[in-house]
């Protein structure tokens, strides 16, 4: 059966809700579905994976009935209950639900009026009707609603063709330039990115930036003169929306200094985090907004977020954790984890040099690591090919490399250099280097670099075979994804994690901006099982060593503390773990 994505599940649930609304179903049943939709939208892991591990009940708002329907969907490819709800309704109406401002009743009315029975040509038919001015003639519609529908169809097609969520690193670059520009004027007290960028999500859509100031109008006037702006979409006293020349939308929101913390909180958390926080506030007789916390008719303002959370009896929730797990409950108990920080890192074990595909030499990479204050650096170039060179030649290459590393280690006491290789896990589940050579290394990173489209059972066996090799230390970029380019491997993560735990292996969190792999939701699951992490920059140049920060972002979103990340250990402590 197909492996349904969260997005596909959400579409089905939303269509079921639309059908329920048209048929006048019980409002409590509709609300139950809406609550489930809200929870799934906030998930950072796959609903399908949760089902496979009998964990659907952990999703907030998903009760026994929905668990049953989801289970049927994943087993058979359809949910009978949802299909029955949509029976006798025009199929074309469901294609219209993606349009901005078009709800269930509007979609139903339009589909009936214009005989839109099929999803395939639904958008084309409604666009044609709008162009002919037919929609505005319907009761309850007018020229504006007709134009909105037409604009929405055009925007939808454009977004499908062009709009793609940015890598976190790209979003950060754009945001940093804007914030630097904003701070050129003294009226800007502080400026911080909001939303998924501040939560350090792997990808980011449009950018929101919060500014604190005593003079909002001056800030907005300054912002709209930013050189990279293509178009100013709107301009108010405290907010402006612009489109940059690279087509990124930027919203700047300006707050008074005394309510800045409230604004930050309101626009940083995921939808699910904010729902749970609002419920916590309601339980205390409070209501929340971007302006502060209301108790009765009195509004309490907060200049920083710590005081905002503290007013509700909660410890400060780091932005990376504001995803709607159990962070609110733990904050109430002052039991949130102390997340790993860049300053905790003592070294990097995934570094490439000119010996494979890197652009800097061994000495240059070592010197850069010393500049970062590292105690150790692990050189893990791609292993030379035994097939092309033969074992004897590869042995000679390894011996020469070992001598170079020992020379560096004996010539100074600032840093220790470790000798490893990144070795390919081949399609036939063997490693690209024989054990007799692997055992000569300080450590081994095993990674998949080819044949990504193997069936689930085969690619899982392939990965587990590497984890069972006694000379493999770390599973490199475990999911194999490249963001916006290649989907993750279709692995049975429960089996992979069990194999890693049984064989005492380490999983990498790869900091390459296009990888960020292991993904954060899998990091969260892995550390719950007690599997240790190693954050690697996968550096191919001296500047790439700074990708360690990107890996830290993922680790923090996965709830990693210092103890779960092995390269927070000293070199002496690490020696006891590496073979």
C-alpha positions as CSV (number, residue, x, y, z in Angstrom):
1,X,0.0,0.0,0.0
2,X,1.2,3.6,-0.6
3,X,2.9,5.4,2.3
4,X,0.6,8.4,2.8
5,X,2.3,11.6,3.9
6,X,1.0,13.9,6.6
7,X,0.0,16.4,3.9
8,X,-2.1,13.7,2.1
9,X,-3.7,12.6,5.3
10,X,-4.6,16.2,6.1
11,X,-6.3,16.7,2.7
12,X,-8.5,13.6,3.3
13,X,-9.4,14.8,6.8
14,X,-10.3,18.3,5.6
15,X,-12.4,16.9,2.8
16,X,-14.3,14.7,5.3
17,X,-14.9,17.8,7.4
18,X,-16.2,19.7,4.4
19,X,-18.6,16.9,3.6
20,X,-19.8,16.9,7.2
21,X,-20.4,20.6,7.1
22,X,-22.5,20.3,3.9
23,X,-24.5,17.5,5.3
24,X,-25.1,19.2,8.6
25,X,-23.4,16.6,10.8
26,X,-23.1,17.0,14.5
27,X,-20.9,20.0,15.4
28,X,-19.1,18.1,18.1
29,X,-18.0,15.5,15.5
30,X,-16.8,18.2,13.2
31,X,-14.9,19.8,16.0
32,X,-13.2,16.5,16.9
33,X,-12.0,16.3,13.3
34,X,-10.8,19.9,13.3
35,X,-8.9,19.3,16.5
36,X,-7.2,16.3,15.0
37,X,-6.3,18.3,11.9
38,X,-4.8,21.0,14.0
39,X,-2.6,18.4,15.9
40,X,-1.4,16.7,12.7
41,X,-0.5,20.1,11.1
42,X,1.8,20.7,14.1
43,X,3.5,17.2,13.9
44,X,7.1,17.0,13.1
45,X,7.0,13.3,12.5
46,X,5.1,11.0,10.1
47,X,1.5,9.9,11.0
48,X,2.3,6.7,9.0
49,X,5.3,6.0,11.2
50,X,3.2,6.6,14.3
51,X,0.7,4.1,13.0
52,X,3.3,1.5,12.3
53,X,4.5,1.7,15.8
54,X,1.0,1.7,17.3
55,X,1.3,5.2,18.5
56,X,-1.6,7.1,16.8
57,X,-3.2,7.5,20.2
58,X,-0.3,9.9,21.2
59,X,-1.6,12.5,18.7
60,X,-3.6,15.1,20.6
61,X,-7.2,15.1,19.5
62,X,-7.0,11.7,17.7
63,X,-9.5,9.4,19.5
64,X,-10.4,5.8,19.1
65,X,-12.6,6.3,16.1
66,X,-10.1,8.3,14.2
67,X,-7.3,5.8,15.1
68,X,-9.6,3.1,13.5
69,X,-10.1,5.2,10.3
70,X,-6.4,6.0,10.0
71,X,-5.5,2.4,10.5
72,X,-7.9,1.3,7.7
73,X,-6.4,4.0,5.4
74,X,-2.8,2.8,6.0
75,X,-3.8,-0.9,5.6
76,X,-6.1,-0.7,2.6
77,X,-5.5,2.6,0.9
78,X,-8.9,4.1,1.8
79,X,-11.0,5.0,4.9
80,X,-14.6,3.8,4.3
81,X,-16.1,6.2,6.8
82,X,-14.5,9.2,5.0
83,X,-15.6,7.9,1.6
84,X,-19.2,7.5,2.9
85,X,-19.2,11.1,4.2
86,X,-18.4,12.4,0.7
87,X,-21.0,10.1,-1.1
88,X,-23.5,12.0,-3.2
89,X,-21.5,15.2,-3.2
90,X,-19.9,16.5,-6.4
91,X,-16.2,15.4,-6.5
92,X,-15.2,18.7,-8.1
93,X,-16.1,20.7,-5.0
94,X,-13.2,19.2,-3.1
95,X,-10.7,20.5,-5.6
96,X,-12.0,24.0,-4.9
97,X,-11.2,23.8,-1.1
98,X,-7.6,24.8,-1.8
99,X,-8.7,28.2,-2.9
100,X,-8.2,31.1,-0.5
101,X,-11.5,32.1,1.1
102,X,-13.4,29.1,-0.3
103,X,-15.0,27.0,2.4
104,X,-17.1,23.9,2.2
105,X,-20.5,25.7,1.5
106,X,-19.0,28.0,-1.1
107,X,-17.2,25.1,-2.9
108,X,-20.4,23.1,-2.9
109,X,-22.5,26.0,-4.3
110,X,-20.0,26.8,-7.0
111,X,-19.6,23.1,-8.1
112,X,-23.4,22.7,-8.3
113,X,-24.0,26.0,-10.1
114,X,-21.3,25.4,-12.8
115,X,-21.6,21.6,-13.0
116,X,-18.1,21.0,-11.7
117,X,-18.3,17.2,-11.1
118,X,-14.6,16.2,-11.6
119,X,-11.5,17.3,-9.7
120,X,-9.4,17.2,-12.9
121,X,-10.8,20.3,-14.5
122,X,-12.4,22.0,-11.5
123,X,-9.9,24.9,-11.3
124,X,-10.1,25.5,-15.0
125,X,-13.9,25.6,-15.0
126,X,-14.1,28.0,-12.0
127,X,-11.4,30.2,-13.6
128,X,-13.4,30.3,-16.8
129,X,-16.6,31.2,-15.0
130,X,-14.8,34.0,-13.1
131,X,-13.3,35.4,-16.3
132,X,-16.8,35.5,-17.9
133,X,-18.2,37.4,-14.8
134,X,-20.6,34.6,-14.0
135,X,-19.6,34.1,-10.3
136,X,-20.5,37.7,-9.3
137,X,-24.1,37.2,-10.6
138,X,-24.7,34.4,-8.0
139,X,-26.6,35.3,-4.8
140,X,-24.1,36.1,-2.1
141,X,-21.2,36.9,-4.5
142,X,-20.0,40.1,-6.1
143,X,-17.2,41.5,-8.2
144,X,-14.8,41.4,-5.3
145,X,-15.4,37.8,-4.3
146,X,-15.1,36.8,-8.0
147,X,-11.8,38.6,-8.4
148,X,-10.5,37.0,-5.1
149,X,-11.4,33.5,-6.5
150,X,-9.6,34.3,-9.8
151,X,-6.6,35.7,-8.1
152,X,-6.5,32.6,-5.8
153,X,-6.5,30.2,-8.8
154,X,-3.7,32.2,-10.5
155,X,-1.7,32.3,-7.2
156,X,-2.2,28.6,-6.6
157,X,-0.9,27.7,-10.0
158,X,2.1,30.0,-9.6
159,X,2.9,28.6,-6.1
160,X,2.8,25.0,-7.4
161,X,5.2,25.9,-10.2
162,X,7.5,28.3,-8.4
163,X,7.1,28.6,-4.7
164,X,9.3,26.4,-2.6
165,X,10.1,26.6,1.1
166,X,13.6,27.9,1.6
167,X,16.4,26.0,3.4
168,X,16.9,27.3,6.9
169,X,20.3,28.7,5.9
170,X,18.9,30.6,3.0
171,X,16.1,32.1,5.2
172,X,18.6,33.0,7.8
173,X,20.8,34.8,5.3
174,X,17.9,36.9,4.0
175,X,16.6,37.7,7.5
176,X,20.1,38.7,8.8
177,X,20.5,41.2,6.0
178,X,17.1,42.8,6.7
179,X,17.7,42.9,10.5
180,X,21.1,44.5,9.9
181,X,19.4,47.1,7.7
182,X,16.7,47.8,10.3
183,X,19.3,48.3,13.0
184,X,20.9,51.1,11.0
185,X,18.5,53.5,12.7
186,X,18.5,54.2,16.4
187,X,14.7,53.9,16.6
188,X,15.1,50.1,16.4
189,X,15.6,48.8,19.9
190,X,15.6,45.1,18.9
191,X,14.8,43.0,15.9
192,X,14.3,39.2,15.8
193,X,13.0,36.7,13.3
194,X,9.8,34.8,14.1
195,X,8.0,31.6,13.2
196,X,9.7,28.6,11.7
197,X,13.0,30.4,11.3
198,X,13.2,31.2,15.0
199,X,12.1,27.6,15.8
200,X,15.0,26.6,13.5
201,X,12.9,24.4,11.3
202,X,14.6,22.7,8.3
203,X,12.7,24.8,5.8
204,X,11.0,28.2,6.0
205,X,8.3,29.8,4.0
206,X,7.6,33.6,4.2
207,X,9.7,35.6,6.8
208,X,8.3,37.5,9.8
209,X,10.4,39.9,11.8
210,X,9.5,41.5,15.1
211,X,10.9,44.9,16.0
212,X,10.6,46.8,19.3
213,X,10.6,50.5,19.1
214,X,9.3,53.7,20.6
215,X,8.7,55.1,17.1
216,X,7.0,52.4,14.9
217,X,6.2,54.8,12.0
218,X,9.9,55.7,11.6
219,X,10.8,52.0,11.6
220,X,8.3,51.2,8.9
221,X,9.4,54.1,6.7
222,X,13.0,52.9,7.0
223,X,12.1,49.3,6.3
224,X,10.2,50.0,3.0
225,X,13.4,51.7,1.6
226,X,15.3,48.4,1.9
227,X,17.2,48.0,-1.4
228,X,16.1,44.4,-2.1
229,X,12.4,45.2,-2.1
230,X,10.5,44.6,-5.4
231,X,7.1,45.6,-4.2
232,X,5.5,47.0,-1.1
233,X,2.3,45.0,-0.6
234,X,1.0,46.9,2.4
235,X,2.1,49.6,4.8
236,X,0.5,50.5,8.1
237,X,1.6,52.2,11.3
238,X,3.0,49.1,12.8
239,X,3.2,46.5,10.1
240,X,4.4,46.3,6.5
241,X,4.4,43.4,4.0
242,X,6.9,43.5,1.1
243,X,8.0,41.2,-1.7
244,X,11.8,41.1,-2.3
245,X,13.5,40.8,-5.7
246,X,13.9,37.1,-5.0
247,X,10.1,36.8,-4.5
248,X,10.4,36.2,-0.7
249,X,7.6,37.8,1.3
250,X,8.7,39.7,4.4
251,X,6.3,40.9,7.1
252,X,7.8,43.4,9.7
253,X,5.7,43.9,12.9
254,X,6.6,46.7,15.2
255,X,5.8,46.6,18.9
256,X,6.1,48.9,21.8
257,X,9.1,47.9,24.0
258,X,6.9,47.0,27.0
259,X,4.9,44.4,25.0
260,X,7.7,43.0,22.8
261,X,7.9,39.7,24.7
262,X,4.2,39.1,24.0
263,X,4.6,39.7,20.3
264,X,7.6,37.4,20.1
265,X,5.7,34.6,21.9
266,X,2.6,35.0,19.8
267,X,4.4,34.7,16.4
268,X,7.1,32.2,17.3
269,X,5.3,29.0,18.4
270,X,3.8,26.5,16.1
271,X,0.0,26.5,15.8
272,X,-0.2,23.4,18.1
273,X,2.1,25.0,20.7
274,X,0.0,28.1,20.9
275,X,-3.3,26.1,21.1
276,X,-1.9,24.2,24.1
277,X,-0.6,27.4,25.7
278,X,-3.9,29.2,25.3
279,X,-5.6,26.2,26.9
280,X,-3.2,26.4,29.8
281,X,-4.0,30.1,30.1
282,X,-7.7,29.5,30.0
283,X,-7.4,27.0,32.9
284,X,-5.9,29.8,34.9
285,X,-8.6,32.3,33.9
286,X,-6.3,34.2,31.5
287,X,-6.4,35.0,27.8
288,X,-3.4,35.6,25.6
289,X,-2.7,37.9,22.6
290,X,0.2,39.5,20.9
291,X,-0.2,42.5,23.2
292,X,0.0,40.6,26.6
293,X,-2.0,38.5,29.0
294,X,-5.5,39.6,30.0
295,X,-6.9,38.8,33.5
296,X,-10.4,40.0,33.6
297,X,-10.4,43.5,32.0
298,X,-6.8,44.1,32.9
299,X,-4.0,43.7,30.3
300,X,-0.6,42.7,31.6
301,X,2.3,43.6,29.2
302,X,5.6,41.8,28.9
303,X,8.8,43.2,27.5
304,X,10.4,39.7,27.4
305,X,9.2,36.2,26.9
306,X,10.6,34.7,30.1
307,X,8.3,37.0,32.1
308,X,5.4,36.1,29.7
309,X,5.8,32.4,30.4
310,X,6.6,33.0,34.0
311,X,3.3,34.8,34.6
312,X,1.5,31.6,33.8
313,X,3.8,29.5,36.2
314,X,5.9,28.2,33.3
315,X,9.6,28.1,32.8
316,X,10.9,29.6,29.6
317,X,10.2,27.4,26.6
318,X,13.1,27.6,24.1
319,X,11.8,28.4,20.6
320,X,13.0,25.1,19.2
321,X,10.7,23.2,21.5
322,X,7.5,25.1,20.7
323,X,6.0,22.5,18.5
324,X,3.2,21.1,20.6
325,X,4.7,18.0,22.2
326,X,4.6,18.0,26.0
327,X,6.7,21.2,26.5
328,X,3.9,23.1,28.3
329,X,3.3,20.3,30.8
330,X,7.1,20.0,31.5
331,X,7.5,23.8,31.7
332,X,4.8,23.8,34.4
333,X,7.0,21.3,36.3
334,X,10.2,23.3,35.6
335,X,11.4,20.0,34.0
336,X,12.3,21.1,30.4
337,X,15.6,19.7,29.2
338,X,18.7,21.9,29.1
339,X,19.4,21.8,25.4
340,X,22.8,21.3,23.9
341,X,24.6,24.4,22.8
342,X,27.4,25.2,20.3
343,X,29.7,26.0,23.2
344,X,29.3,22.4,24.4
345,X,30.9,21.0,21.3
346,X,34.5,19.7,21.8
347,X,35.2,18.5,18.2
348,X,33.9,17.3,14.8
349,X,34.3,13.8,13.4
350,X,32.9,14.3,9.9
351,X,35.4,16.4,8.0
352,X,36.7,16.0,4.4
353,X,39.9,17.2,2.8
354,X,41.6,17.3,-0.6
355,X,42.3,13.6,-0.1
356,X,38.7,13.1,-1.4
357,X,36.3,15.8,-2.4
358,X,37.2,18.6,0.1
359,X,38.8,21.9,-1.0
360,X,41.2,22.4,1.9
361,X,44.2,20.3,3.0
362,X,44.5,18.2,6.1
363,X,46.7,20.9,7.7
364,X,44.3,23.7,6.8
365,X,41.3,21.8,8.3
366,X,43.2,21.1,11.5
367,X,44.3,24.7,11.9
368,X,40.7,25.8,11.4
369,X,39.5,23.4,14.1
370,X,42.1,24.8,16.5
371,X,40.7,28.3,15.8
372,X,37.3,27.0,16.8
373,X,38.8,25.8,20.1
374,X,38.2,22.1,19.4
375,X,39.9,19.4,21.4
376,X,39.8,16.9,18.5
377,X,39.0,16.8,14.8
378,X,38.1,13.6,12.9
379,X,39.2,13.4,9.3
380,X,36.6,11.2,7.5
381,X,37.4,11.5,3.8
382,X,35.5,9.2,1.4
383,X,37.3,5.9,1.5
384,X,39.5,5.2,-1.6
385,X,38.1,2.5,-3.9
386,X,39.4,-1.0,-3.2
387,X,37.8,-2.1,-6.5
388,X,39.6,0.4,-8.6
389,X,42.9,0.5,-6.7
390,X,43.2,-2.9,-5.0
391,X,43.8,-3.6,-1.3
392,X,47.5,-3.2,-1.4
393,X,47.4,0.3,-2.9
394,X,44.7,1.4,-0.5
395,X,46.7,0.0,2.4
396,X,49.6,2.2,1.3
397,X,47.3,5.3,1.0
398,X,46.1,4.6,4.5
399,X,49.6,4.1,5.9
400,X,50.7,7.4,4.4
401,X,47.7,9.2,5.8
402,X,48.2,7.7,9.3
403,X,51.8,9.0,9.2
404,X,50.6,12.5,8.3
405,X,48.1,12.5,11.2
406,X,50.6,11.1,13.7
407,X,53.1,13.8,12.6
408,X,50.5,16.5,13.4
409,X,49.6,15.0,16.7
410,X,53.2,14.7,17.8
411,X,54.1,18.2,16.7
412,X,51.6,20.1,18.9
413,X,49.3,19.7,22.0
414,X,46.4,22.0,21.0
415,X,44.3,19.3,19.3
416,X,44.1,15.6,18.6
417,X,43.5,14.4,15.0
418,X,41.6,11.2,14.5
419,X,41.8,9.1,11.3
420,X,38.5,7.8,9.9
421,X,36.8,7.2,6.6
422,X,33.3,7.7,5.3
423,X,32.6,4.3,3.7
424,X,29.7,3.6,1.3
425,X,27.0,1.1,2.2
426,X,26.6,-0.6,-1.1
427,X,23.3,-1.8,-2.7
428,X,24.1,-5.4,-1.8
429,X,24.3,-4.4,1.9
430,X,28.1,-4.8,2.1
431,X,30.6,-2.0,2.8
432,X,32.9,-0.6,0.1
433,X,35.9,-1.4,2.3
434,X,36.8,-4.8,3.7
435,X,37.0,-5.4,7.5
436,X,40.7,-6.0,7.4
437,X,41.2,-2.3,6.4
438,X,38.3,-0.9,8.5
439,X,39.9,-2.2,11.7
440,X,43.0,-0.1,11.0
441,X,41.0,3.1,11.4
442,X,40.2,5.1,14.6
443,X,36.5,5.1,13.6
444,X,34.2,4.5,10.6
445,X,31.2,6.5,9.3
446,X,29.0,4.2,7.1
447,X,26.7,6.1,4.7
448,X,24.4,5.4,1.8
449,X,25.2,7.5,-1.3
450,X,23.6,5.5,-4.1
451,X,20.4,3.5,-4.9
452,X,18.0,5.5,-2.8
453,X,14.8,4.1,-4.3
454,X,15.0,0.6,-2.9
455,X,11.9,-1.0,-1.4
456,X,11.5,-0.5,2.3
457,X,12.4,-4.0,3.4
458,X,15.5,-4.1,1.3
459,X,16.9,-0.6,2.2
460,X,16.2,-1.4,5.9
461,X,18.2,-4.6,5.7
462,X,20.9,-2.7,3.9
463,X,21.2,-0.2,6.7
464,X,21.0,-2.7,9.5
465,X,23.7,-4.8,7.9
466,X,26.0,-1.8,8.2
467,X,25.0,-1.3,11.9
468,X,25.9,-4.9,12.6
469,X,29.4,-4.5,11.3
470,X,31.7,-4.5,14.3
471,X,34.0,-1.8,12.8
472,X,31.3,0.7,11.9
473,X,31.1,3.5,14.5
474,X,28.6,6.0,13.1
475,X,25.7,5.8,10.7
476,X,26.2,8.9,8.5
477,X,23.2,11.2,7.4
478,X,20.9,8.2,8.2
479,X,17.8,9.2,6.2
480,X,19.7,10.0,3.0
481,X,17.5,13.0,2.3
482,X,18.5,16.2,0.6
483,X,15.9,18.9,1.3
484,X,13.8,20.0,-1.6
485,X,15.7,17.6,-3.9
486,X,15.5,14.0,-2.7
487,X,13.1,12.3,-0.4
488,X,14.4,10.4,2.6
489,X,15.0,6.6,2.4
490,X,11.9,4.6,3.1
491,X,13.4,3.0,6.2
492,X,11.6,1.1,9.0
493,X,13.0,3.4,11.7
494,X,11.9,1.2,14.6
495,X,14.1,-1.7,13.2
496,X,17.0,0.7,12.4
497,X,16.9,2.2,15.9
498,X,16.7,-1.2,17.5
499,X,19.7,-2.4,15.5
500,X,21.6,0.8,16.5
501,X,20.8,0.3,20.1
502,X,21.7,-3.5,20.1
503,X,25.0,-2.9,18.3
504,X,25.9,0.2,20.3
505,X,26.2,2.4,17.3
506,X,26.0,6.2,17.0
507,X,23.6,8.1,14.7
508,X,24.9,11.2,13.0
509,X,23.1,14.6,12.9
510,X,24.5,16.0,9.7
511,X,24.8,19.8,9.7
512,X,25.0,20.3,6.0
513,X,22.2,22.8,5.3
514,X,20.7,20.7,2.5
515,X,20.7,17.6,4.7
516,X,20.0,18.3,8.4
517,X,19.9,14.6,8.8
518,X,18.8,12.8,11.1
519,X,15.6,14.9,10.9
520,X,14.6,16.4,14.3
521,X,11.5,14.2,14.8
522,X,13.6,11.1,14.4
523,X,16.3,12.5,16.7
524,X,13.6,12.9,19.3
525,X,12.5,9.3,19.0
526,X,16.1,8.0,18.9
527,X,17.2,9.6,22.1
528,X,14.1,8.4,23.9
529,X,15.4,4.9,23.1
530,X,18.8,5.9,24.5
531,X,20.7,6.0,21.2
532,X,23.6,8.4,21.2
533,X,24.0,11.2,18.6
534,X,27.1,12.6,17.0
535,X,26.8,16.0,15.3
536,X,28.9,16.3,12.2
537,X,29.5,19.3,10.0
538,X,30.3,17.1,6.9
539,X,32.7,20.0,6.2
540,X,34.3,20.0,2.7
541,X,36.1,23.3,3.4
542,X,37.2,25.3,6.5
543,X,34.1,27.5,6.3
544,X,31.9,24.5,6.3
545,X,33.1,23.6,9.8
546,X,30.5,26.3,10.9
547,X,27.7,23.9,9.8
548,X,28.1,22.5,13.3
549,X,25.6,25.2,14.3
550,X,23.0,23.8,11.9
551,X,23.5,20.4,13.4
552,X,23.0,21.9,16.9
553,X,19.7,23.4,15.7
554,X,18.4,20.0,14.7
555,X,19.6,18.4,17.9
556,X,17.9,21.1,20.0
557,X,14.6,20.6,18.0
558,X,15.0,16.9,18.8
559,X,15.3,17.7,22.5
560,X,19.0,16.7,22.8
561,X,20.8,17.6,25.9
562,X,24.6,17.6,26.2
563,X,24.7,14.0,27.5
564,X,23.0,12.7,24.3
565,X,25.6,14.3,21.9
566,X,28.9,12.4,22.1
567,X,31.1,15.2,20.6
568,X,30.4,17.2,23.7
569,X,32.8,14.8,25.4
570,X,36.5,15.5,26.0
571,X,39.0,13.7,23.7
572,X,39.9,11.4,26.6
573,X,36.3,10.5,27.2
574,X,35.7,10.0,23.5
575,X,38.6,7.5,23.3
576,X,36.7,5.1,25.5
577,X,33.8,5.0,23.1
578,X,35.5,4.9,19.7
579,X,36.9,1.6,18.7
